[in-house]
């Protein structure tokens, strides 16, 4: 009489080398999957933290963009001081230098520039540094010497704001305009 699986009743089940290898492989796969889940869990936390930082920095960039890029020839020194107070690092010195050249030009042309933010997006989050792309319209009115009528112009523009956290506040560490194609 043939016995199922080649065993006699009551005979213990013998596992061959194949069975042991299957168990070892299952254990290894289980450990690998557990490690992968752990890594993904850590990455998920990092991504969520980056998303939160990005949202905070983007809101701050939107809030400061008009102050950073707007001025009125009648109040230009105060406008540039206000903008400079929102900066950190080398950008602070850049705004000091800008005051030396922009103030006389703005006054002679009776220039008024007003930036209005239309949209913003986070480009990159690296630690406590967030690059934010800000889309805006820049309205400029100026009267060139010798002209009777002022010139009005509205130009869509975009700028990259490099935002860094300083304590509980976001500061602008870098600002660059992005030239589009004509």
C-alpha positions as CSV (number, residue, x, y, z in Angstrom):
1,X,0.0,0.0,0.0
2,X,1.3,3.4,-0.9
3,X,1.6,5.9,1.9
4,X,0.9,9.6,1.2
5,X,4.1,11.5,0.8
6,X,6.1,8.3,1.4
7,X,5.6,8.2,5.2
8,X,4.3,5.6,7.6
9,X,1.6,6.7,10.0
10,X,3.2,8.1,13.2
11,X,6.5,8.6,11.5
12,X,7.9,12.1,12.2
13,X,8.1,14.5,9.3
14,X,11.6,14.9,8.1
15,X,12.7,18.1,6.5
16,X,15.4,18.0,4.0
17,X,17.9,20.7,3.1
18,X,15.4,22.2,0.7
19,X,12.9,22.8,3.6
20,X,15.6,24.4,5.7
21,X,16.7,26.7,2.9
22,X,13.1,27.8,2.3
23,X,12.8,28.8,5.9
24,X,16.1,30.6,5.9
25,X,15.1,32.5,2.7
26,X,11.6,33.3,4.1
27,X,13.3,34.7,7.2
28,X,15.8,36.8,5.1
29,X,13.0,38.1,2.9
30,X,11.0,39.0,6.0
31,X,14.0,40.9,7.5
32,X,14.6,42.7,4.2
33,X,10.9,43.7,4.0
34,X,11.0,44.9,7.6
35,X,14.1,47.0,6.9
36,X,12.5,48.5,3.8
37,X,9.4,49.4,5.7
38,X,11.6,51.0,8.4
39,X,13.5,53.1,5.8
40,X,10.3,54.2,4.2
41,X,8.9,55.2,7.5
42,X,11.9,57.4,8.2
43,X,11.7,58.8,4.7
44,X,8.0,59.5,5.1
45,X,8.7,61.5,8.3
46,X,11.5,63.5,6.5
47,X,9.2,64.2,3.5
48,X,6.4,65.4,5.8
49,X,8.9,67.7,7.6
50,X,10.1,69.0,4.3
51,X,6.6,69.6,3.2
52,X,5.8,71.6,6.3
53,X,9.0,73.6,5.9
54,X,8.2,74.3,2.3
55,X,4.7,75.5,3.1
56,X,6.0,77.8,5.8
57,X,8.8,79.2,3.7
58,X,6.5,79.7,0.7
59,X,4.0,81.6,2.8
60,X,6.8,83.8,4.1
61,X,8.2,84.4,0.6
62,X,4.7,85.4,-0.6
63,X,4.4,87.8,2.3
64,X,7.8,89.5,1.9
65,X,8.0,89.6,-1.9
66,X,6.2,92.9,-2.3
67,X,8.3,94.6,0.4
68,X,11.5,93.2,-1.2
69,X,10.8,94.4,-4.7
70,X,8.6,97.5,-4.3
71,X,9.6,101.1,-3.7
72,X,8.5,104.7,-4.1
73,X,10.9,107.5,-4.9
74,X,9.4,109.6,-2.0
75,X,10.1,106.9,0.6
76,X,12.8,104.8,-1.1
77,X,15.3,104.9,1.8
78,X,12.7,103.5,4.2
79,X,11.5,101.0,1.6
80,X,15.0,99.6,1.1
81,X,15.6,99.6,4.9
82,X,12.4,97.6,5.4
83,X,13.5,95.2,2.6
84,X,17.0,94.8,4.1
85,X,15.5,93.9,7.5
86,X,14.0,90.8,5.8
87,X,17.3,89.6,4.5
88,X,20.3,87.7,5.9
89,X,23.8,87.0,4.8
90,X,25.3,88.5,1.7
91,X,21.9,89.7,0.5
92,X,21.8,92.2,3.4
93,X,25.0,93.8,2.0
94,X,23.6,93.7,-1.5
95,X,20.6,95.8,-0.3
96,X,23.0,98.4,1.3
97,X,24.9,98.6,-2.1
98,X,21.6,98.9,-4.0
99,X,20.6,101.9,-1.9
100,X,23.7,103.8,-3.1
101,X,22.7,103.4,-6.8
102,X,19.0,103.0,-6.8
103,X,18.1,106.0,-4.6
104,X,19.4,108.7,-6.9
105,X,18.1,107.0,-10.0
106,X,14.6,106.5,-8.5
107,X,14.4,110.1,-7.3
108,X,15.6,111.6,-10.6
109,X,13.0,109.5,-12.5
110,X,10.3,109.8,-9.9
111,X,10.0,106.0,-10.0
112,X,7.4,104.0,-8.2
113,X,7.6,100.2,-8.5
114,X,4.9,97.9,-7.0
115,X,5.2,94.1,-7.0
116,X,2.1,92.1,-6.7
117,X,2.4,88.4,-6.1
118,X,0.2,86.1,-8.2
119,X,1.5,82.7,-7.3
120,X,4.4,80.9,-5.6
121,X,5.7,77.3,-5.6
122,X,8.4,75.5,-3.6
123,X,11.3,74.4,-5.9
124,X,13.5,72.6,-3.4
125,X,13.8,71.9,0.3
126,X,17.3,71.1,1.7
127,X,17.4,71.1,5.5
128,X,16.5,74.6,6.7
129,X,16.9,76.1,3.2
130,X,13.9,76.4,0.9
131,X,14.0,77.7,-2.7
132,X,10.7,79.4,-3.6
133,X,9.7,80.5,-7.0
134,X,7.5,83.6,-6.8
135,X,5.4,84.8,-9.8
136,X,4.4,88.4,-9.8
137,X,3.4,91.4,-11.8
138,X,5.7,94.5,-11.4
139,X,4.0,97.8,-12.2
140,X,6.4,100.7,-12.7
141,X,5.7,104.3,-13.2
142,X,8.6,106.8,-13.9
143,X,9.1,110.1,-15.5
144,X,12.3,110.3,-17.5
145,X,14.1,113.6,-17.5
146,X,12.9,115.9,-20.3
147,X,9.6,114.0,-20.7
148,X,6.3,115.6,-19.7
149,X,4.3,112.4,-19.2
150,X,5.2,109.5,-16.9
151,X,5.7,106.0,-18.4
152,X,3.6,103.2,-17.1
153,X,4.5,99.6,-17.5
154,X,3.4,96.3,-16.0
155,X,5.7,93.3,-16.5
156,X,5.0,89.7,-15.5
157,X,8.1,88.5,-13.7
158,X,9.3,85.7,-11.5
159,X,12.0,85.5,-8.9
160,X,13.7,82.8,-6.8
161,X,13.7,83.5,-3.1
162,X,16.1,81.5,-1.1
163,X,14.5,81.3,2.4
164,X,16.4,80.2,5.5
165,X,15.1,79.9,9.0
166,X,16.5,82.2,11.6
167,X,15.0,81.2,15.0
168,X,11.3,81.1,14.4
169,X,11.4,83.5,11.5
170,X,12.1,82.9,7.8
171,X,14.6,85.3,6.2
172,X,15.6,85.9,2.6
173,X,19.1,84.7,2.0
174,X,19.1,84.9,-1.8
175,X,17.0,86.6,-4.5
176,X,17.4,86.2,-8.2
177,X,15.2,87.2,-11.0
178,X,14.6,84.6,-13.7
179,X,14.8,85.9,-17.3
180,X,12.2,84.4,-19.6
181,X,12.5,84.0,-23.3
182,X,11.3,86.9,-25.4
